[in-house]
Amino acid sequence: GVAAALRLGARAVQIGTAFLACEESGCAPAHRRALFSPAASHTRLTRKLTGRLARFMVNPLLEALENQGAEPLPYPHQGWFNTPVKTAAQEKDDADWLPLYAGQGAGLLRHHTVDALMRSLSDDLKT
């Protein structure tokens, strides 16, 4: 996808989720596992988790916040509001209640290490 975007004229691409999914990131293990699950193909833009518009995987936390009806607090207060739930979910290794950042291409993730990701990017850009 990166090589194709560049060939079509893009000057840059965002691949933050690809790095987030790597073992070397500070990502919670439950989040990392979720990024390699079928659920990674279901993402949504929302302000309900941080107060800023960002893309997240759809999970029970996101659905509960979106269905409760109140407007989100402004950034960074909304994130602070969600901190106790996030902390408990990390302690229980439960992706259902974590804010699961994920880009549009999360369902295409393949690489579990930065080394493998960088080698793949390099190889793709050579062709």
N, C-alpha and C positions, 0 to 999 in steps of 0.2 A: 503494500500500500504506500509506503514512503517513497519508493522509487517511482511508482506510477504518478503520485502527486507531483513530484519534482519534474518528471518528464512532461506533465501537462501544464507546467509553468509556475507551480508554487515555488516560492522562494524559501519557505520553511514549513515545517510540520510540527505539531505537538504530539509527543509520545510519552507524556508523563505517566499515564496509566501503565505502560509497558515497563517503566522503571519501578513504579509502585509495586508491581506484582513480583519483582525479583527478590530473592532471599536476602539480599543485602540491604533492602529498604527497611525503614522503621515501621513498616505496616504491621498491624496486628495479624497474627497467624490466621485467625478466622477470616479476616478481610482478604488475605492473600489466597486462601483456599476458595473463597467465593468468586474471586476474579477468574479462576480456572474452572468454574462450574457453569452449567447451562444458564443459570440466573444472570450471568454477566451480559447476556444479550438483551436484557431488559433494564434500560436506564431511563432516567427522567430528569429534566431540569427543575430545580426547586430552590426556594429560599428558606424552606422550613427547617433545614438542619443547621445552617450557619448564619442566616440573615442576608447572605449574598447569593446571587444566582450561581448555582453550580450543578454539575451532573452527578447523579448517584444511581447506584443499582436500586431497583425496587425491592423493598423488603418490608416486614411488618412495622418496623420503626417509621419508615417513610410514609407508609400508608396510614398509620395511626396519626401522625402529625398532620398529614394532608386532610384527613377526615374529621379532625377536631374543630375545624372552622375558623379559629382565630387567626388573625394576621401574624406573621412571624415578627419577632422583635428585630430591631436593626442589628447589623453586624457590629461588634462581635457578641452582643448580648444573647442572641439566639443560640449560638454555639455554647456559651456558658450555661444556659438553661438546660441544654442537652447533655452536659458533662456527666452528671451522676448516672444516667442511663448508659452512656458510652463506657464509663469506667466499670460498671457492673457487668456489661456485656464482654468487655475484654477479660475480666477476671474469670468469667464463665466460658470463655472461648466460644461465644455465641454470635454469629454473624447476623442473626435476625434483628438484633437490637443495636448494631453498630451503624454509624453513618458510613456507607460504602461508596466512597468516591470512585467513579469509573467513567472513562471517556466513551464516546460513541463506538469505538472499535474494541471495547473490552471483550466482547465475545470471540474475538480473533486472536487473543493472546496465546502464545506458544512457549515463550522462554521463561525459565525459572531462575536464571542467573544473569547478572549484568554481562559477564563474559559471553554467554551464548547470544544474548540480545545484540551486543555490539558486533560480534562476528557475523551474525545474520544481516544486520544493517549494512556492514561493510561489504559483504558478498553481494547483497542485492543492489547496492549502488555501483558496483563494478560492472554489472551486466547491462 
